[in-house]
């Protein structure tokens, strides 16, 4: 699954629309921002997984459950 798909599917598929309303943007603008920002985010995550202890830190963060809260309640 792609990172974009995970974000777009959050909040029962309403995440993009909710972000657009929150920031006064169109859904197309939010999608454009995501298209521009996600490659850097994914690259940073990949870089972390290759560093000493980086993968363990990512697994620990994902296991904490806090990431779900961010997607479901971005406020």
N, CA and C atoms as an extended XYZ file, in Angstrom:
225
Properties=species:S:1:pos:R:3:atomname:S:1:resname:S:1:resid:I:1 pbc="F F F"
N         0.846       -1.181        0.000 N   UNK     1
C         0.000        0.000        0.000 CA  UNK     1
C         0.888        1.239        0.000 C   UNK     1
N         0.501        2.221       -0.773 N   UNK     2
C         1.254        3.455       -0.887 CA  UNK     2
C         0.890        4.416        0.249 C   UNK     2
N         1.832        5.263        0.623 N   UNK     3
C         1.611        6.222        1.696 CA  UNK     3
C         0.426        7.122        1.359 C   UNK     3
N         0.341        7.559        0.112 N   UNK     4
C        -0.770        8.413       -0.297 CA  UNK     4
C        -2.103        7.718       -0.035 C   UNK     4
N        -2.187        6.439       -0.372 N   UNK     5
C        -3.425        5.683       -0.177 CA  UNK     5
C        -3.804        5.596        1.298 C   UNK     5
N        -2.810        5.436        2.153 N   UNK     6
C        -3.070        5.367        3.598 CA  UNK     6
C        -3.649        6.691        4.084 C   UNK     6
N        -3.035        7.793        3.678 N   UNK     7
C        -3.512        9.100        4.106 CA  UNK     7
C        -4.890        9.394        3.517 C   UNK     7
N        -5.058        9.128        2.235 N   UNK     8
C        -6.344        9.396        1.580 CA  UNK     8
C        -7.463        8.540        2.169 C   UNK     8
N        -7.138        7.352        2.648 N   UNK     9
C        -8.142        6.464        3.219 CA  UNK     9
C        -8.453        6.737        4.676 C   UNK     9
N        -7.656        7.585        5.313 N   UNK    10
C        -7.883        7.897        6.731 CA  UNK    10
C        -9.207        8.626        6.893 C   UNK    10
N        -9.740        8.555        8.089 N   UNK    11
C       -11.004        9.210        8.431 CA  UNK    11
C       -12.121        8.733        7.503 C   UNK    11
N       -12.130        7.430        7.282 N   UNK    12
C       -13.129        6.805        6.407 CA  UNK    12
C       -13.153        7.427        5.017 C   UNK    12
N       -11.969        7.776        4.510 N   UNK    13
C       -11.841        8.333        3.169 CA  UNK    13
C       -12.078        9.830        3.072 C   UNK    13
N       -12.287       10.482        4.203 N   UNK    14
C       -12.589       11.915        4.191 CA  UNK    14
C       -11.385       12.796        4.527 C   UNK    14
N       -10.210       12.215        4.703 N   UNK    15
C        -9.054       12.984        5.164 CA  UNK    15
C        -8.679       14.125        4.227 C   UNK    15
N        -8.660       13.873        2.935 N   UNK    16
C        -8.270       14.919        1.979 CA  UNK    16
C        -9.264       16.082        2.050 C   UNK    16
N       -10.536       15.773        2.035 N   UNK    17
C       -11.557       16.811        2.133 CA  UNK    17
C       -11.478       17.567        3.445 C   UNK    17
N       -11.232       16.845        4.522 N   UNK    18
C       -11.112       17.494        5.831 CA  UNK    18
C        -9.904       18.418        5.883 C   UNK    18
N        -8.780       17.970        5.328 N   UNK    19
C        -7.594       18.828        5.275 CA  UNK    19
C        -7.880       20.076        4.445 C   UNK    19
N        -8.555       19.885        3.322 N   UNK    20
C        -8.883       21.016        2.452 CA  UNK    20
C        -9.730       22.041        3.202 C   UNK    20
N       -10.765       21.588        3.878 N   UNK    21
C       -11.622       22.507        4.628 CA  UNK    21
C       -10.865       23.186        5.770 C   UNK    21
N       -10.033       22.423        6.467 N   UNK    22
C        -9.283       22.973        7.596 CA  UNK    22
C        -8.373       24.122        7.167 C   UNK    22
N        -7.732       23.967        6.005 N   UNK    23
C        -6.756       24.966        5.568 CA  UNK    23
C        -7.278       25.893        4.475 C   UNK    23
N        -8.577       25.788        4.156 N   UNK    24
C        -9.158       26.663        3.144 CA  UNK    24
C        -8.624       26.400        1.751 C   UNK    24
N        -8.369       25.140        1.441 N   UNK    25
C        -7.842       24.742        0.139 CA  UNK    25
C        -8.860       23.875       -0.589 C   UNK    25
N        -8.602       23.661       -1.868 N   UNK    26
C        -9.398       22.686       -2.603 CA  UNK    26
C        -8.769       21.309       -2.399 C   UNK    26
N        -9.533       20.274       -2.670 N   UNK    27
C        -8.976       18.927       -2.566 CA  UNK    27
C        -7.832       18.739       -3.556 C   UNK    27
N        -7.913       19.385       -4.708 N   UNK    28
C        -6.837       19.301       -5.699 CA  UNK    28
C        -5.556       19.936       -5.166 C   UNK    28
N        -5.685       21.035       -4.427 N   UNK    29
C        -4.499       21.668       -3.841 CA  UNK    29
C        -3.875       20.772       -2.784 C   UNK    29
N        -4.693       20.141       -1.951 N   UNK    30
C        -4.175       19.229       -0.934 CA  UNK    30
C        -3.459       18.063       -1.607 C   UNK    30
N        -4.066       17.524       -2.650 N   UNK    31
C        -3.440       16.422       -3.380 CA  UNK    31
C        -2.105       16.868       -3.975 C   UNK    31
N        -2.043       18.089       -4.498 N   UNK    32
C        -0.793       18.616       -5.041 CA  UNK    32
C         0.294       18.749       -3.987 C   UNK    32
N        -0.098       19.226       -2.808 N   UNK    33
C         0.863       19.336       -1.700 CA  UNK    33
C         1.366       17.955       -1.312 C   UNK    33
N         0.445       17.005       -1.232 N   UNK    34
C         0.846       15.641       -0.877 CA  UNK    34
C         1.776       15.059       -1.935 C   UNK    34
N         1.464       15.298       -3.205 N   UNK    35
C         2.329       14.808       -4.285 CA  UNK    35
C         3.730       15.392       -4.190 C   UNK    35
N         3.814       16.650       -3.738 N   UNK    36
C         5.114       17.306       -3.614 CA  UNK    36
C         5.861       16.876       -2.352 C   UNK    36
N         5.139       16.688       -1.252 N   UNK    37
C         5.784       16.435        0.041 CA  UNK    37
C         6.064       14.965        0.326 C   UNK    37
N         5.217       14.072       -0.156 N   UNK    38
C         5.367       12.664        0.208 CA  UNK    38
C         6.680       12.030       -0.251 C   UNK    38
N         7.196       12.355       -1.433 N   UNK    39
C         8.493       11.753       -1.797 CA  UNK    39
C         9.602       12.069       -0.789 C   UNK    39
N         9.632       13.297       -0.280 N   UNK    40
C        10.651       13.657        0.723 CA  UNK    40
C        10.409       12.911        2.025 C   UNK    40
N         9.145       12.788        2.423 N   UNK    41
C         8.814       12.056        3.643 CA  UNK    41
C         9.220       10.596        3.525 C   UNK    41
N         8.870        9.978        2.420 N   UNK    42
C         9.206        8.570        2.209 CA  UNK    42
C        10.715        8.386        2.142 C   UNK    42
N        11.395        9.319        1.508 N   UNK    43
C        12.853        9.256        1.427 CA  UNK    43
C        13.479        9.335        2.820 C   UNK    43
N        12.954       10.211        3.664 N   UNK    44
C        13.459       10.331        5.035 CA  UNK    44
C        13.226        9.060        5.831 C   UNK    44
N        12.054        8.465        5.662 N   UNK    45
C        11.766        7.208        6.357 CA  UNK    45
C        12.715        6.119        5.874 C   UNK    45
N        12.929        6.072        4.565 N   UNK    46
C        13.851        5.071        4.011 CA  UNK    46
C        15.263        5.271        4.559 C   UNK    46
N        15.687        6.521        4.626 N   UNK    47
C        17.018        6.836        5.154 CA  UNK    47
C        17.126        6.393        6.613 C   UNK    47
N        16.050        6.615        7.385 N   UNK    48
C        16.049        6.193        8.783 CA  UNK    48
C        16.160        4.679        8.915 C   UNK    48
N        15.488        3.953        8.048 N   UNK    49
C        15.533        2.491        8.152 CA  UNK    49
C        16.927        1.959        7.857 C   UNK    49
N        17.713        2.718        7.116 N   UNK    50
C        19.061        2.277        6.783 CA  UNK    50
C        20.090        2.692        7.821 C   UNK    50
N        19.725        3.601        8.717 N   UNK    51
C        20.671        4.057        9.733 CA  UNK    51
C        20.657        3.122       10.935 C   UNK    51
N        21.715        3.172       11.704 N   UNK    52
C        21.819        2.328       12.883 CA  UNK    52
C        20.714        2.688       13.878 C   UNK    52
N        19.897        1.742       14.204 N   UNK    53
C        18.809        1.955       15.136 CA  UNK    53
C        17.585        2.614       14.534 C   UNK    53
N        17.682        3.080       13.293 N   UNK    54
C        16.573        3.787       12.664 CA  UNK    54
C        15.342        2.920       12.483 C   UNK    54
N        15.533        1.702       12.004 N   UNK    55
C        14.395        0.809       11.809 CA  UNK    55
C        13.729        0.488       13.144 C   UNK    55
N        14.536        0.259       14.164 N   UNK    56
C        13.979       -0.025       15.485 CA  UNK    56
C        13.163        1.162       15.995 C   UNK    56
N        13.632        2.382       15.749 N   UNK    57
C        12.896        3.577       16.166 CA  UNK    57
C        11.559        3.680       15.441 C   UNK    57
N        11.551        3.371       14.142 N   UNK    58
C        10.311        3.432       13.368 CA  UNK    58
C         9.328        2.385       13.865 C   UNK    58
N         9.802        1.169       14.082 N   UNK    59
C         8.925        0.099       14.578 CA  UNK    59
C         8.362        0.477       15.943 C   UNK    59
N         9.199        1.038       16.793 N   UNK    60
C         8.739        1.470       18.120 CA  UNK    60
C         7.663        2.547       18.001 C   UNK    60
N         7.877        3.519       17.112 N   UNK    61
C         6.898        4.594       16.927 CA  UNK    61
C         5.584        4.054       16.383 C   UNK    61
N         5.652        3.149       15.419 N   UNK    62
C         4.427        2.570       14.862 CA  UNK    62
C         3.693        1.730       15.893 C   UNK    62
N         4.436        1.077       16.754 N   UNK    63
C         3.825        0.249       17.783 CA  UNK    63
C         3.201        1.037       18.912 C   UNK    63
N         3.537        2.311       18.996 N   UNK    64
C         3.019        3.128       20.097 CA  UNK    64
C         1.546        3.480       19.917 C   UNK    64
N         1.031        3.387       18.694 N   UNK    65
C        -0.363        3.708       18.436 CA  UNK    65
C        -0.631        5.182       18.209 C   UNK    65
N         0.356        6.027       18.403 N   UNK    66
C         0.148        7.462       18.243 CA  UNK    66
C        -0.059        7.867       16.783 C   UNK    66
N         0.512        7.118       15.846 N   UNK    67
C         0.356        7.479       14.437 CA  UNK    67
C        -1.096        7.410       14.005 C   UNK    67
N        -1.869        6.483       14.536 N   UNK    68
C        -3.281        6.376       14.175 CA  UNK    68
C        -4.042        7.609       14.640 C   UNK    68
N        -3.693        8.119       15.808 N   UNK    69
C        -4.350        9.318       16.313 CA  UNK    69
C        -4.099       10.516       15.408 C   UNK    69
N        -2.913       10.599       14.868 N   UNK    70
C        -2.577       11.721       13.983 CA  UNK    70
C        -3.429       11.669       12.732 C   UNK    70
N        -3.606       10.489       12.153 N   UNK    71
C        -4.411       10.377       10.942 CA  UNK    71
C        -5.894       10.565       11.229 C   UNK    71
N        -6.360       10.067       12.357 N   UNK    72
C        -7.777       10.150       12.658 CA  UNK    72
C        -8.200       11.480       13.268 C   UNK    72
N        -7.281       12.133       13.991 N   UNK    73
C        -7.588       13.422       14.626 CA  UNK    73
C        -6.425       14.373       14.410 C   UNK    73
N        -6.263       14.911       13.202 N   UNK    74
C        -5.094       15.736       12.904 CA  UNK    74
C        -5.010       17.040       13.693 C   UNK    74
N        -6.132       17.450       14.326 N   UNK    75
C        -6.088       18.669       15.128 CA  UNK    75
C        -5.154       18.492       16.307 C   UNK    75
